[in-house]
Amino acid sequence: MSLQVRIRVHDVEIRGCSRTRRAAVEAAVGSDLPRAATVRDLVRAAAAAADRIRRLGAFDTVSITLDAAPPGIPGNAAVIVLVDVAEARGRAAGELGIFANKGVRIRVHGVEIRGCSRTRRAAVEAAVGSDLPRAATVRDLVRAAAAAADRIRRLGAFDTVSITLDAAPPGIPGNAAVIVLVDVAEARGRAAGELGIFANKGTRSCSVQGSVKLKNLFGYCETWDASGDLGLDQTLELSTGVAIPRIGAIPTPLVARISFLSEDWLKSSLKEHVMGVSVGLLSTMNHNLAYNLSWRTITDRALMSSNSIRGQLGHSLLSSIKYAYKVDQRDSRIRPTRGYAYLFSSQVGGLAPESKDARYIRQEIDLRVALPLGVLNGAVNAGVAGGIIHPLARGSTGSISPLSEQFYLGGNRSLMCRLGGPSSLLGFKKRGLGTDLRSSTPENSENVASTSPEPSAQGGDIAVTAFADLSFDIPLKPLRELGIHGHAFVSAGNLAKLTDTDLRKFPLAEFLQTFRSSAGFGVVVPTRLFRIEVNYCHILKQFDYDLGKAGIQLNFSSP
């Protein structure tokens, strides 16, 4: 970013000298600083002057501040350069700080966007925003330009983005008027595709996954995508969607998606087909509001389901609206080493007229924190997630919530990547945790698999999971350069059904005593698209109706 705004240095003031001669500091400041004619030259000269003052070795700190000249000085682009020094008490080397308070008054005459050939100008204008043309000082202008450049880059339609601030052409009234030039270079490739075959030894399953993305097809910086997932466990998932950024008078990005799911429930005779549509109503950096409408069909080929499940067989229309607030300040989603993240979501379901399912509110919370250790690039990641379904009105089936909206725990999904409520619990198969809290005793941790009859396919209305993960570099240089590292983990979780709408009658003590847990270690291979883990899992606690699987497991997880 080039700052060609014309200015004039009215004076240079040196402050903080008590025993140091002023002439010594003036000599270090030099002549470039008072002669600077643009903001760019002034910032460069200030940095060089601060470096020379620091090398005198007589000061602990050095700060150079650029501020507007006092009233009465001719010209609205005049500035005062304030050089503040703090003399060293001893002979120890001090720290250097350069701070620019760019309070120089300016006026943005116009914003020009250049380089758009197939991209609509309105899409870039919406990303630029209103802060840039309204900036009144150099400081505000620099901040607004940096924020605008970041928003344009996140559109994903350009290879390079540069914002240049230059003086207005002759004839424009006022010598502080500037022109903002936004130059973009459109990305050459519009299409991208991926295809992979993934094997999961933990669940003895294999899947073929593929996706295709088209970017900026109609010039609105929109993203069109289609994806598919075919598993050998007779699971088929297809989806297609479009995401259009905020343009013109549209207050929020437009997001729409159509999906189809066909799945055989693990160790059960149930088969589910779901066709749905999701429309984004509000989407910002932290907030998301979406409406979901789906047509669901559940069949029981063996006619062996329990009464509560049998009432939900057949066709049903699911309608819900979901709001989520998400903040992710971690330094990486693949391997976080510092920062925090959290998510709160609320979903109101059962909105379809004459629905046989209950009306409910599903609430979820997910908290994460990453703490660096300072040894072997190590870090401790910890997280806790919980979810509960509050019934608003019991459905005709007598259930608290629809079968497909309940909580299910298990599967080999990474503990680190997903931020979206309770689901992951390593060492257990997909939907591997049962919900029966009666007459069950923990198995010995050495028992690898359960020999009890097949569990019910029902999920839970309350679920809680927690984990702790220790990551560290492997002391081999080739592996460190590839980002391959080791980790050790422990995870725990539980879920239960609500048999009564009064939460005060929920058996909390029994729920806490029946937590399942597992521990293990493994090797993580991070890639640009997903995280690969090869883990050894050891089940610490399970029950005879759970589907646990200890041993070596391989899984793939996208951030």
C-alpha positions in Angstrom: 0.0 0.0 0.0 1.6 3.3 -1.1 0.8 6.4 0.9 1.4 9.3 -1.5 -0.6 11.9 0.5 1.1 15.3 0.4 2.1 16.7 3.8 4.4 19.4 5.3 6.5 19.0 8.5 6.0 22.2 10.5 8.4 21.3 13.3 10.4 18.5 15.1 10.2 18.5 18.9 12.6 16.4 21.0 11.3 15.6 24.5 12.7 13.6 27.4 16.3 14.7 27.4 17.6 15.6 30.9 21.3 14.8 31.0 21.6 14.1 27.2 22.6 17.0 25.0 19.8 17.9 22.6 22.3 18.3 19.8 23.2 14.7 20.0 19.6 13.6 19.4 19.1 16.2 16.7 22.1 14.8 14.8 20.7 11.3 15.0 17.3 12.5 13.7 19.0 13.9 10.6 17.5 16.0 7.8 15.2 13.5 6.1 12.5 13.7 8.7 11.8 17.5 8.5 12.1 17.4 4.7 9.5 14.6 4.2 6.8 15.6 1.7 4.5 12.6 1.8 3.2 10.3 4.5 5.2 7.4 3.1 8.5 9.4 3.2 7.6 10.6 6.7 7.0 7.1 8.1 10.2 5.8 6.5 12.3 8.7 7.8 10.8 8.3 11.3 11.8 4.6 11.3 15.3 5.4 10.2 15.7 8.2 12.8 14.4 6.0 15.6 16.9 3.3 14.6 19.8 5.8 14.7 18.7 7.1 18.1 18.5 3.6 19.5 22.0 2.9 18.3 23.2 5.8 20.5 22.8 3.4 23.4 21.6 6.1 25.8 17.9 5.5 25.8 15.6 2.7 27.0 12.8 3.6 24.7 12.3 5.8 21.6 8.9 6.8 20.2 8.2 9.1 17.3 4.6 10.4 17.0 3.2 12.2 14.0 0.4 14.6 14.9 -1.5 17.4 13.3 -0.1 20.9 13.7 -1.9 23.2 16.2 -4.6 25.6 15.0 -3.4 28.7 13.3 -0.7 27.0 11.3 -1.3 27.6 7.5 -2.2 24.5 5.5 -4.4 21.6 6.7 -1.7 19.1 5.9 0.9 20.5 8.3 2.2 18.0 11.0 4.3 18.1 14.1 6.9 15.4 14.7 7.3 14.5 18.4 10.4 12.6 19.3 10.1 11.2 22.9 13.0 9.4 24.5 13.4 7.8 27.9 17.0 7.9 29.1 18.6 4.6 30.3 19.2 4.3 34.0 22.0 1.9 33.5 24.0 0.5 30.6 21.6 -2.2 29.6 20.2 -2.2 26.1 16.8 -0.8 25.8 13.7 -1.5 23.7 12.6 0.3 20.6 9.0 1.4 20.0 7.8 3.4 16.9 4.3 4.6 17.1 2.6 6.7 14.5 -0.4 8.7 15.5 -1.5 9.8 12.0 -4.0 12.4 13.0 -3.3 14.4 9.8 -6.6 15.6 8.4 -7.4 14.5 4.8 -10.4 14.2 2.5 -11.1 11.2 0.2 -12.2 12.7 -3.2 -13.0 9.4 -4.8 -12.5 5.6 -4.9 -11.6 4.0 -8.2 -11.8 0.2 -8.8 -9.6 -1.1 -11.5 -8.9 -4.6 -12.9 -12.5 -6.0 -13.1 -13.2 -7.7 -16.4 -15.8 -10.4 -15.6 -16.4 -9.4 -12.0 -19.3 -7.1 -11.3 -18.1 -3.8 -9.9 -20.9 -3.8 -7.3 -19.4 -6.9 -5.7 -16.1 -5.1 -5.1 -17.8 -1.9 -4.0 -19.8 -3.8 -1.3 -16.5 -5.3 0.0 -14.8 -1.9 0.0 -17.5 -0.6 2.3 -18.3 2.9 3.5 -15.5 3.5 6.0 -12.9 4.1 3.3 -14.5 7.1 1.5 -15.5 8.6 4.8 -12.1 8.5 6.4 -11.1 12.0 7.7 -7.5 11.3 8.9 -4.5 9.4 7.6 -4.8 6.9 10.5 -8.5 6.2 9.7 -7.6 5.9 6.0 -4.9 3.4 6.5 -7.1 1.3 8.8 -10.0 1.4 6.5 -7.8 0.5 3.5 -6.4 -2.6 5.3 -9.9 -3.8 6.3 -11.2 -3.3 2.8 -8.3 -5.2 1.2 -8.9 -8.1 3.6 -12.6 -8.2 2.7 -11.8 -8.2 -1.0 -9.3 -11.0 -0.6 -11.9 -13.1 1.3 -14.2 -12.9 -1.8 -11.9 -15.5 -3.2 -12.1 -14.2 -6.8 -8.8 -12.4 -7.0 -5.2 -13.4 -7.1 -3.9 -10.1 -5.8 -5.4 -7.0 -4.2 -3.6 -3.7 -3.8 -5.0 -0.3 -2.5 -3.0 2.8 -3.3 -3.6 6.2 -1.8 -2.5 9.1 -4.0 -2.9 12.8 -4.2 -6.0 14.1 -6.0 -5.4 15.6 -9.5 -4.7 19.3 -9.9 -7.8 21.5 -9.7 -9.4 19.6 -6.8 -9.9 22.1 -3.9 -7.9 21.5 -0.8 -4.3 20.2 -0.7 -5.3 17.2 1.5 -7.6 15.6 -1.0 -6.7 12.0 -2.0 -7.8 9.4 -4.5 -8.1 5.8 -3.4 -7.1 3.3 -6.2 -8.3 -0.3 -5.7 -6.4 -2.6 -8.1 -7.4 -6.3 -8.4 -6.2 -9.1 -10.5 -8.9 -11.7 -11.2 -8.1 -15.4 -10.6 -7.5 -17.3 -13.8 -9.0 -20.6 -12.6 -12.8 -20.8 -12.0 -13.2 -24.5 -11.3 -11.6 -26.8 -8.7 -12.3 -30.5 -8.0 -11.3 -33.1 -5.5 -11.7 -36.8 -5.4 -10.5 -39.2 -2.7 -11.0 -42.7 -1.4 -10.8 -43.0 2.4 -10.6 -46.1 4.5 -11.4 -46.2 8.2 -10.1 -49.2 10.0 -11.9 -48.2 13.2 -15.3 -48.7 11.7 -14.2 -51.1 9.0 -15.7 -48.8 6.4 -14.6 -47.1 3.2 -16.0 -44.1 1.3 -15.5 -42.3 -1.9 -15.7 -38.5 -1.6 -15.7 -35.9 -4.4 -16.5 -32.3 -4.8 -16.5 -29.6 -7.6 -16.4 -25.9 -7.0 -17.1 -23.1 -9.5 -16.0 -19.6 -8.5 -17.3 -16.2 -9.9 -19.3 -17.9 -12.7 -21.6 -14.9 -13.2 -19.4 -12.2 -11.9 -20.8 -11.8 -8.4 -17.9 -13.5 -6.7 -20.3 -16.3 -5.9 -19.3 -19.9 -5.2 -21.2 -22.8 -6.7 -20.3 -26.3 -5.3 -21.5 -29.9 -5.5 -20.2 -32.7 -3.4 -20.9 -36.4 -2.9 -20.0 -39.1 -0.4 -20.6 -42.8 -1.1 -19.8 -45.3 1.6 -19.5 -49.0 1.5 -21.8 -49.1 4.5 -24.7 -48.1 2.2 -24.4 -44.4 3.0 -25.0 -41.9 0.2 -24.9 -38.1 0.6 -25.2 -35.6 -2.2 -25.5 -31.8 -1.9 -25.2 -28.7 -4.0 -25.3 -25.1 -3.1 -24.4 -21.5 -3.8 -23.0 -18.7 -1.7 -23.2 -15.0 -2.9 -21.5 -12.3 -1.0 -23.3 -9.1 0.1 -23.9 -6.9 -3.0 -25.5 -3.4 -3.2 -28.6 -3.1 -1.1 -28.6 -6.7 -0.1 -27.8 -6.5 3.7 -26.4 -10.0 4.0 -24.7 -12.7 1.9 -27.1 -15.2 0.2 -26.5 -18.9 1.0 -28.7 -21.7 -0.3 -28.2 -25.5 -0.3 -30.0 -28.6 -1.4 -29.0 -32.0 0.0 -29.9 -35.6 -0.1 -29.0 -38.3 2.4 -29.6 -42.0 2.3 -28.2 -44.0 5.3 -28.4 -47.4 6.9 -28.2 -46.9 10.7 -25.4 -48.9 12.3 -26.3 -52.3 13.7 -30.0 -51.5 13.1 -32.6 -52.4 10.5 -33.5 -48.7 10.1 -33.0 -46.9 6.8 -33.3 -43.1 6.5 -33.8 -40.9 3.4 -33.7 -37.1 3.9 -34.0 -34.5 1.2 -33.6 -30.9 2.4 -33.2 -27.3 1.5 -31.3 -24.8 3.6 -31.4 -21.0 3.1 -29.2 -18.5 4.9 -31.1 -15.6 6.3 -28.1 -13.8 7.9 -24.4 -14.5 7.6 -21.6 -12.3 9.1 -18.2 -13.0 10.6 -19.7 -14.3 13.8 -23.5 -14.6 13.3 -25.4 -17.1 11.2 -29.1 -17.6 10.8 -30.6 -20.2 8.5 -33.9 -21.9 7.8 -34.0 -25.6 7.1 -36.8 -27.6 5.4 -36.5 -31.3 4.8 -38.6 -34.3 3.8 -37.6 -37.4 5.8 -38.5 -41.0 5.4 -37.5 -43.7 7.9 -38.3 -47.4 7.3 -37.7 -50.5 9.4 -37.1 -53.5 7.2 -37.0 -56.0 10.0 -40.0 -54.5 12.0 -38.0 -54.9 15.2 -38.0 -51.2 16.4 -39.1 -50.1 19.8 -42.4 -48.4 20.3 -40.8 -44.9 20.5 -39.0 -45.4 17.2 -42.0 -47.1 15.5 -44.0 -44.0 16.0 -41.6 -42.0 13.9 -41.5 -44.4 10.9 -42.8 -43.2 7.6 -42.8 -39.7 6.0 -42.5 -36.5 7.9 -41.8 -32.8 7.1 -39.1 -31.2 9.3 -38.9 -27.4 9.5 -36.6 -25.5 11.7 -34.7 -22.2 12.1 -31.2 -22.1 13.6 -29.1 -19.3 14.9 -25.4 -19.7 15.7 -22.8 -17.3 17.2 -19.2 -18.4 16.6 -15.8 -16.9 17.5 -12.6 -18.6 16.6 -9.4 -16.9 17.7 -7.1 -20.0 17.4 -3.9 -19.6 15.4 -4.8 -22.8 13.3 -7.8 -25.1 12.9 -5.6 -28.0 11.9 -3.1 -27.7 14.8 -4.0 -25.0 17.3 -1.2 -24.0 19.6 -2.7 -20.9 21.2 -6.0 -19.0 21.3 -9.6 -19.9 22.1 -12.9 -20.6 20.3 -16.5 -20.9 21.3 -19.9 -21.5 19.7 -23.4 -21.0 20.9 -26.4 -22.2 18.8 -30.2 -22.4 19.2 -32.5 -24.2 16.9 -36.3 -24.1 17.0 -37.8 -27.2 15.3 -41.1 -28.7 14.6 -42.4 -25.6 12.8 -44.1 -27.5 10.0 -47.9 -27.4 10.2 -49.6 -30.5 11.5 -46.2 -32.1 12.1 -46.3 -35.4 14.1 -43.0 -34.5 15.7 -42.6 -32.3 18.7 -41.9 -28.7 18.8 -38.6 -28.2 20.5 -35.6 -25.9 21.1 -32.2 -27.5 20.6 -29.3 -25.6 22.3 -25.6 -26.3 22.0 -22.4 -24.9 23.4 -18.8 -25.7 22.4 -15.8 -24.2 24.2 -12.2 -24.6 23.2 -8.8 -23.3 24.5 -5.2 -23.9 23.3 -2.2 -23.2 25.5 1.4 -23.3 24.3 3.9 -25.2 26.3 7.1 -23.7 24.9 8.8 -27.1 24.5 8.9 -29.1 21.2 6.2 -26.7 19.9 3.9 -28.4 22.3 0.4 -27.3 23.2 -2.5 -28.4 25.3 -5.9 -28.2 23.8 -9.0 -28.7 25.9 -12.6 -28.5 25.1 -16.1 -29.2 26.5 -19.3 -29.3 24.6 -22.9 -29.8 25.7 -26.3 -29.9 24.2 -29.9 -30.2 25.3 -33.3 -30.4 23.6 -36.1 -28.5 25.4 -39.6 -29.7 24.4 -42.1 -26.9 23.6 -44.9 -29.3 22.9 -44.8 -33.1 22.8 -45.5 -34.6 19.3 -48.1 -37.1 18.4 -45.4 -39.8 18.6 -44.9 -39.0 22.3 -41.2 -38.2 21.7 -39.4 -35.1 22.9 -37.6 -34.6 19.5 -37.4 -36.1 16.1 -35.1 -39.1 15.7 -32.8 -37.4 13.2 -32.4 -34.3 15.4 -31.3 -36.1 18.6 -27.6 -36.2 19.8 -25.4 -39.1 18.8 -21.9 -39.8 20.1 -19.1 -41.9 18.7 -17.2 -42.2 15.5 -13.6 -41.4 14.6 -13.9 -37.8 13.9 -11.0 -35.7 15.1 -11.4 -34.0 18.5 -9.7 -30.9 17.3 -11.3 -29.8 14.1 -15.0 -29.6 14.5 -16.6 -26.8 16.4 -20.3 -27.5 16.6 -21.5 -29.2 19.7 -21.1 -32.7 21.2 -20.4 -35.5 18.8 -16.8 -36.8 18.9 -15.8 -39.6 21.2 -12.8 -41.6 20.0 -12.8 -45.4 20.6 -16.5 -45.8 19.9 -18.2 -46.5 16.6 -20.6 -44.1 14.9 -23.7 -43.8 17.1 -21.9 -46.2 19.3 -23.1 -44.9 22.7 -26.4 -46.3 24.0 -28.9 -44.3 26.1 -30.1 -46.9 28.5 -29.1 -45.9 32.1 -30.7 -48.9 33.8 -29.0 -52.0 35.3 -25.7 -51.5 33.5 -22.2 -51.9 35.0 -19.0 -50.8 33.4 -16.9 -53.3 31.6 -13.3 -53.8 32.4 -11.1 -51.5 30.2 -9.4 -54.6 28.8 -12.6 -55.8 27.1 -12.3 -54.6 23.6 -15.7 -55.2 22.2 -19.2 -55.7 23.6 -20.9 -59.0 23.4 -24.4 -57.8 24.3 -27.3 -57.7 22.0 -27.5 -54.9 19.5 -28.4 -51.6 21.0 -31.3 -49.3 20.1 -30.7 -46.8 17.4 -32.1 -43.9 19.5 -30.0 -40.9 20.4 -30.2 -38.7 23.4 -31.9 -35.4 24.3 -29.0 -34.4 26.6 -25.3 -34.9 25.6 -22.0 -33.8 27.1 -18.4 -34.4 25.8 -15.0 -33.2 27.0 -11.5 -33.8 25.9 -7.8 -32.9 26.5 -5.2 -33.2 23.8 -1.4 -32.8 24.1 0.4 -32.2 20.8 4.2 -32.1 20.3 6.8 -32.2 17.5 8.5 -35.4 16.7 12.3 -34.9 17.1 13.0 -35.8 13.4 13.7 -32.8 11.1 12.0 -34.3 8.0 8.8 -34.9 9.9 8.9 -31.4 11.5 9.3 -29.8 8.1 6.2 -31.6 6.9 4.2 -30.6 10.0 3.8 -34.2 11.1 3.6 -34.4 14.8 2.5 -36.6 17.7 -0.3 -36.3 20.2 -1.9 -37.9 23.2 -5.5 -37.5 24.2 -8.2 -38.4 26.6 -11.9 -38.0 25.9 -15.2 -38.6 27.8 -18.9 -38.2 27.1 -22.4 -39.3 27.9 -25.9 -38.9 26.6 -29.4 -39.6 27.9 -33.0 -39.3 26.9 -35.5 -37.1 28.6 -38.4 -39.1 29.8 -40.1 -36.1 31.4 -40.3 -32.5 30.3 -39.4 -31.4 33.9 -35.7 -31.1 34.0 -35.7 -31.3 37.8 -36.6 -34.9 37.6 -33.6 -35.7 35.4 -31.3 -38.3 37.2 -28.2 -36.0 37.2 -26.1 -38.1 39.6 -26.7 -41.3 37.5 -25.8 -39.3 34.4 -22.5 -38.2 35.8 -21.6 -41.7 37.0 -22.2 -43.3 33.6 -19.7 -41.3 31.6 -17.8 -43.3 29.0 -14.1 -42.5 28.5 -11.1 -43.4 26.3 -7.5 -42.4 26.0 -4.8 -42.9 23.4 -2.0 -41.5 21.3 -1.1 -41.2 17.7 0.5 -39.4 14.8 -1.1 -36.4 13.0 -0.4 -35.6 9.3 -1.8 -32.1 8.5 -2.6 -31.1 5.0 -4.1 -28.1 3.3 -7.5 -29.7 3.1 -7.9 -32.0 6.1 -6.2 -33.6 9.1 -5.2 -37.2 9.0 -4.8 -39.1 12.3 -3.4 -42.6 13.0 -4.4 -43.3 16.6 -4.3 -46.1 19.1 -7.4 -46.0 21.3 -7.9 -47.6 24.7 -11.3 -47.7 26.2 -11.3 -46.8 29.8 -15.0 -47.2 30.5 -18.0 -48.5 28.5 -21.2 -50.5 29.0 -22.5 -53.7 27.6 -24.9 -51.9 25.2 -22.1 -49.6 23.8 -20.3 -50.3 20.5 -16.6 -49.7 21.5 -13.6 -50.5 19.3 -10.1 -50.2 20.8 -6.9 -50.5 18.8 -5.5 -48.7 15.8 -7.8 -46.3 14.0 -7.4 -44.1 11.0 -9.5 -41.0 10.3 -9.8 -38.0 8.1 -11.3 -34.7 9.3 -11.7 -31.4 7.6 -11.4 -28.1 9.5 
